[in-house]
């Protein structure tokens, strides 16, 4: 009878819980521990440990009972090569190793020798070895994984060498359907495309009929994503000529200097994209930090040609096109009738006029991102407010957005993510959002200087939906935010799991105490526990707040940002006090955003 009860418990209840809740249940009694270890863990086929960064001991405890895994995702911020080596094996079909700040390239050799059946592989690694050593290990890995269908390789670091991936073209398995490489030289990318083309040219006419078959002997790449030193006509033409079956193309470049006129992207390159008749997703971005380098040879005419050549696009992302105006962007909205995602960055000539008739052309829009577009005002948002399917609206750094459009935003019944960073909204505007039924789960008000504690009260204490749905809130760089706002948050936000108070100078120890009190209530089941908290550069915090950050408070915290606070001067003491008996908690003193998603390659997290 006991075996039957344990089986029912595992099948009907425990298998519905996530890993963290399973660990909590296992601590209750030996019976429940046995049910978890013998009834649940062996049956898991997929395990995602990306939300926190385990150490080697924690990882070994978790993996010990997971004997049936086919898919594994790891946050490797605190794992070395030997720890990762221990979880590899031929049973894995899908492997994602993220934020590998401590791993050297020998892990590539281990993957090749221990995981011969991999179909999907994602690697985010720092440049800890020379390019020659890295290339050798990369070749061994690819030769050992002949069945790969998806490969994402992201190499980051201060001394990163764009030639590190140059050996890829000799070793890529022909089963590959999705490829992402970062970084890669334009010249190497063209050689890679030429190899694809040569492979296809060696097919007989009979083979062409089976090009789209999974058993085809040639490359049938459908998704290509590259981060390069330069995007040029030569590159685009090489891609479209070699991979006409592409469905998704994502290109980003980061040139060190202004490209020569005959070696840049022009109308010719954009028009050649029409050869990829199955293309539904296109991203072209030029990112140049602290340098005024952009696609200066593309104006409205280039975008006209693109919109006519690629009418089947469902997702468009354009960044670094300062000479394209309303006419060019509007042509995309009108020509691409199935457009669902539209993103534009740094378009200084894009204004409200581009969205004048948006409901008559792109009523299928689900995600709109207009980042750093200074001419966009509330009038454009009012037009977008008529797109009833909109789920995400990003207006980051559009400083002319004001309260007048928030009533339109409040009418979007499917909107779950809203970014108003840097907008000219006020406490009154927050009242409009607070009274609405819009189910926002992610909200950024970063840098909204006219919002004060009263605005946060208007947002969360107005009997609307947002206080019951909000899970991620960014209040960074807001001088009007103090302890009163944090007290409001702890009282009304019952499902909040991520909170950023970065550079809020008036946030004091009382805020930490209030959040700690909320966490104890969350343990009783009345609300969710906070997973990520960023108080970077909150200069009014004192070391007295350490008692509230220590156990048993914040039991569910996975990540805590403490850079440029008084805690930073006592790293060892703070790390020992806060992380004692909490091996899953990552402390960041290096100024990263929530979770170290960007910048992990530049620092080593604190050892516990």
N, C-alpha and C positions, 0 to 999 in steps of 0.2 A: 504493500500500500504506500509505503514511504517513497519507493521508486516511482510510482505512478504520480504521486503528488509533486515530486521534484521535476519530473518530465513535463507535467502541465505548467508548473511554475516557470520553467525555462522557456517553454514554447509560447505560452500565452502572455507572459508579462516581461520577463527579463530580456528577451530578444527584441523588444520594442524600445529598450533604453539605449542611450549613447554610452560611449566608453567611460566617461567620467562618472555618470550615475551608476554604471555597473561596478566601478571600483568602490563607490560609496556603499552600495548594497553588500558587497563582499566583506566589508568591515563589520557588518552588523552581527553575524553569527557564523559558526562553522558550517551550518547547513546551507545558508545562502552562498557562502564562499564556494562550497563544493558545487552548488548548482551553477554558479557563474563559470568556474574553472572547467568543469567537466561537461556542462550542458550548453553553454553559450559560446565561449571563446573558440572551441574547436569547429563550430559551425560557421564562423565568420569567413566570408569570402573576400570582403573589402574592409580595409581599415584606414581611416584618415586621421593622422596625428599632426595636421598642419596648423591647428589653432593654437597650439602651445609648443614649446621647445623642450622635449624631455632630455634628461641626461642619460648616460649609458645604463645606469642601474635601473632607472624607471623603464627605459625601453626594453631591457631584458625581462623585467617582470611582466610587462604587457604582452610581449611576443612569445613568451614561454608556452602559453596555451593555444596560440593561434596557429594551428597546424594546417588549416585548410585555406590559407590566404591565396588569392589570385591577384589582388590589387592592393598596393601599399603606398601611402603618401606620408612623408616624414618632413617635419621641420628640423633641419640639421644644424641649427644655429649653435648648439652646444654638443654636437656629436663629432668624434674624430673618425678617421678611416676604419680603425679596427671595430668600432661600434657598428658602423654601417655594414661592414663586411659580414658581421655575425647574423644579419637578418636577410641576406641574399640567398637565393636558391632557385633551382629549376622550376619550382612550382609557381613562381611569379610570372604573370602575363602583363602586368601594368605596374610601373614603378615611377614615383615622383619624388625626387630628392631636392628639397627647397632650402634656400639660404645656407648653403654649405660653406660657411666662413672658415671652418677648421680643416676641411678635407683637402688633401692634395690629389693629384690626378691619378694616383695608383688605384683609386676607387673605380676608375674607368676600366682598368684591367680586370679588377675583381668582378665587375658587372658582366664583362664579356665572357669570363670563364665560368661564372656561377649561374648566370641567368640566360641560357641559350634560347629560351622560349618566349622572351619578351616581345610584346606587340606594341606597347606604348612606353616611352621613356622620356622623362623630363628631368633636366639637370640644371640647377643654378649654382655655379661654383665660382669661387674667387681665384684670381690668378696667382697661385702659390708656386708654380713651377715654370721653368723656361718653356718657350714655345716649342722647342725641339722635343723635349720630354713629353709635353702635353700632346703633341701631334702623334707621337709614337704610341702612347697609351690610348688615345682616341681611336687610332686605327685598329688596335687590338680589340677594343670594345666592339666596334662596328663589325669586325670580322667574326666575332663570337655571338652576334645577335642577328642572324640572317633573316629573321621573320619580322623585323620592325616595320610597323605601319605608321607610327607617329614618333617623331624625334624632335625634341625641343632642347636646345643647348644654349644656355645663357652664361657667358663668361664675364665677370665684372672685376673691377679693381683699379688701382691707381696706375699700375704698370701694364695694364692689359694690352696685349699685342693682337692686332686685327688679323695677323697671319696665322694665329693659332688654329684656325679652322680650315686652313688651306688644303689639308690632306683629306678632308671629308669627301671630296668629289670622287676619290679613287675607291672608297670603301662603302658608300651608301648602298644598302640592300634595295633590290628592285621592287620589293613589296611595299616600299614607302609611299604613303598617300598624303602625309602632312609633315612639313619640315619648317622648323624655326631655328635660325642661327643668329647669334649676337656675340661678338661683332664679326663683320666680314668686309673685306675690301671689295670695292666695285669690280675690279679686275678679276678677282677670284670668283665672284658671283657670276660673271659672264662666262668664265671657263666652266663653271659648274653647269650653267644652262647649256653650253655647247656639248657637254657630255651627255646630258639628257637627249639632246637633239641627235647626236651620233648614235646613241642606243636605238632611238626610234627609226633612224634611217637604215639600220641594219635589218629591220624586219622585212619579211616578204609581204606581198600584197595580201596574202591570205591571213597574215598575222594581224593586219589592221582591223579586221572585222572583230577581233577579240580584244581590242585595246582596252575596253572598259571592263573586261572580265577580271575578277580577282586573281585568276591564274595566269594572267598575261605575263609574258617574259620581259616586258619593257616597263619603264617607269610610267606610272599613271598618277603622278602627283596632282592632288586636287587643292591643297592648301599650302601656300608659301609665305613665310614671314621672315624678313631679313632686316637687320639693323646694320647700316653700312656707313662708309665714309662719304659716299656720294650716290645720289640717284640721278641718272642721266638717260638721255634718249637711247643710247647704246644698250644700257641695261634693260630698259623696258622692252625694247625690240627683241633682245635676246630671250627674255622671259616669254613673251607672247609667241615668238616663233618656235620655241622648244616645248612649251606647255600650253597648247591651245585649249586643253580641257580643264584649266584652272577654274575653281569655284570661288576661292578666297585668295586675295593678294594683299599683303600687309608690308609696306616698305617705309622705313624711317632712316633718314641720314643725319649725320652730325659732322658736317664739313668744318675743317679747321680754318679755311680761308675761302674767300669768294671764288666760286668755280669760274673757269674760263667760259666765254659765251658759246664756244663750240663743244663744250663738254658738260652741259647742264641739261635740265629737263625743259623741253619746249613743246609746242603744239604737236610735233611729230610723234613724240613719245606718248602723249595722252591719246592721240587718235589711234595709235596702234593697239591700244587696249581693247579695241573693238574686235580683234581677232579671237579674243577669249569670249566666245559667245555664251558660255555657261557661267560667266562671272556674276556673282550675286553680292560679294562683299569686297570693298576696295578701301584701302587706307594709304594715303600718301602724306607723310609728315616730315618736315625739316625742323629739327630741334637744334638751336644754337644758343647755348647759355652765354649771356654777357657779350654776344656778338650779333651784329645786325646783318645776318646772312639769311636769305630767303629765296623762294622761287621767283626771282625778279623777271623772268622771261615768260611768265604765264599771266595773262589777263583774262578778261571775260571771254574772249574768243576761244581760248584754250579750253575753258570749262564748257562752252557751247559744244565744241567738238566732242568732248568727253560724254556729255549728257546724251548726245545723239548716237554715239557709238555703243554706249552701255546702258540701254534703257531697262535692262533687267535687274539693275542693282537694287538690293534690299537694305544694304548698309553702306554708308559713305562716311569717311573720316578724312578731313583735309586740314593740314596745319602748315603755316608758313607761306601763305599765298596773299601777300599784302596788296597786290594790284588787282585782285578780283573783287568786284563790287556786287551790289544787289542783283543785277541782271544775270551774272554768272551763276550765283548760288540759287537764284529762283529757277533757272533753267533745269537744275538738277531736281528740285522739288516738283517741277511740273512734268518733266520727261520720265522720271523713274516712278511709275504709278504704284509700285509695290514697296516703296521705301518705308522701312520700319525704324531704322536708326540713322540719325543725321548728326554729325559732329563737326564743328568748325573751331579751330584754335587761332587766335591772333589775327583775325580778319578785321583790319582797321577801317575797311570801306563797307563792311556789312552793316546794314541798318534795318529798321523796322519794315521798309518797303519790300524786302525779300519775302516777307511772310504775309503780305497783304491779302493774298488769295490762297493761303495755305490749306484751308479746309476744302477748297474746291479741287486741290491737286493731290495732297498727301494726307488724306484723312486716316491712312493706315499707320501713321507715325506712332511709335511706342517709346522711343528714347530720343531726346534732343539735348545736345550738349553744345553750348555756345560760350566758350571760355576765352576771356580777354578780348571781347569784341566791344570796344568803347562806345560805339554808336547805337548799340541795342538799348532800347528803353522799355518802359512798361507797356507801350503800345504793341510791341511784338509779342510780349507775353500774353496780352489779352487775346491776340489772334490764336496763339498756341493753346490758350485755354478752351478753344472750341474743338480741339482734337481729343475726343472723348476716350481714345485708347491709350493716351499718354501715361506711361508708368514711371518714367525718369525724366527729370528736368534739371539740367545743370547750367546755371547762369554765373558761374564763378568768375569774379573780377569784372563783371559787367556793372560798372559803378553807377549807371544811370537808372537802374531798377529801383522803383520806389513802392510805397504802400498801395498805390492806386491799382496795381495789377494783382494783388494778393487775393482779392475776392474772386477773380477769375481762376487763379490757381486752386482756390478752395473748392471750386466746382468740378475738379478732376477726380472722379470717384475711384480711378484705378491707380492714382499716383502714389508710389511707395518711396521714392527717393527725390529729395529736393536740395539743391545747393544754391544758397544765396550769399556765398562768401563775398565780402566786399561791397554788397549792395547798400543802397541808401534807404534801407527800410528802418522803421522806428517801432516803438512800443505799441503804437496804435495798429500798425500792420500785423503785429503778432496776435492781436485780439481777433482779427479776421480769420487767421489760420486756426487759432485756438477754438473758435466756435464751430468750425467746419467738421464734416464727416470724412475728410480725405484721410486715407489710411497710411500716412507717412511712417515708414520705419527708419529711414535714414535722413537726417537733417543737418546741414552745415550752415551756421551763421557766422563763421570765422571772419573777423575783421569788420563786422557790422558795428561801427562805433556809436551809432545812435540808439542802440538797444541797451537797456539797462536791466536791473533786477526786476523792475515792474513789467518789462516786456516778456521776460521768462514766465512771470506769474500769469500774464495775459494769455500766453501760449498754452500753459499746462493746467490752468485753473479756470477754464471757461466752459467746462462740460462738453467739450468736443471729443473727437475720437483720438487725437494725437497722443494724449497722455497714456492711452491704453495700448498704443501700437509702436511707439518710438523705442527703438533698440540701440541706435547709434546717434550720438549728439556731439557736434563740434562747436564749442564756444571759445575757441582760441583767439587771442589777440583782440579781446573785447574789453576796453577799459571800464565799461559800465557794469561789469559783472563782479559780484562780491559773494560773500558767504550766504547772503539772503537768497540769491538765485540757486545756489547749490542746495540749500534747505528746501526750496520749492521742488527741485528735481527729485530729491530723496523722498519727498512726501507723495508725489503724484506719478512719477515714472516707474511703474511696476515691472516693466519688461526690459528696462535699459541694461545693456550689457557692455557698451563701449562709450566712454566719456572722455573728451579732450578739453582741458582747461588751460592749455598751453599759453603762457605769457599773459595770464590774467593776474595782474599785479595786486589786486585787492582780495584775492582768495587766501584765507588764512587757515590756521589749524582747525578752526571750528568746522570748516567744510569737510576736512578729512574725518573728523569725529562724526559728523552727520552721515557721511557715506558709510562709515564703519557700522553705525547703528542700523542703517538700512540693510547692510549685509547680514546682520544677525537676524533681522526679521525675514530676510530671504531664505535663510536656512530653515525657517519654520514653514516655508511653502507659500508665503503670502506674495512673494515677488521673485524675479530672477536675480541671480547673483551677477555682480559686475565682473567681466572678464578682462577688460583692458582699461587702464586709467593713465592719462597723460597730464602731469603737473609740471612739465618742463618749464623752467624760467618763471615759476610762481615764487617770486622773490620774498613774499611776505610769510611764506611757510617757515616755521622754525623746526629745530630738531626735536622739539617736544611732541610733534605730530607722529614721531616714530612709534610711540606706544599704540597709536590707533592703526598703524600699518602692520603691526606685528600680529602673530597668531594669538587668539583665534579669529581676529577680524579679517575680512577679505579672504575668506577660505577658498573662494572660487576664482581668485585673480590669477590670470595667466601672464599678464604683461604689465609692467609699471615703469613709466618714464619719469626720471628724477633729475635729469640734466639741468645744470645751471641753477640749482637750488642749494640750500645750506647742507643738504644731504650729500651733495657731490664731494664735499671736502672730507667726508668720513666714509668713503666707499666701503672699506673692509668691514667696519662696525655695522654700517647700515645693511650690507649684504648678509652678514651673519645673523643679524637680528630679524630681518624681514623674511629671509628665505629659509630659516631653520625649520626643518620638517616639511618644507614645501618645494621639493625638487623640480616641480613643473613650472615654477614662477621664474620669469626672465626679468631682470632689472636692466634698464637701459639708461646710461648716463651720457649718451653721445648725441642726443638731440633728434633721434629718429621720430618719425610719425608713428601712430598706433601700430604696434606689432612688428616694427622694424621691416616693413615690406620694402622700403627703399632706403638704402644706405647700410644694409647689413654687412656689405663687403668691406667697409672701412673700419669696423671695430670688432673686438672680441668681447662677448658678453661676460658678465661677472661669474666667476666660479663660485659655487655654493659650498 
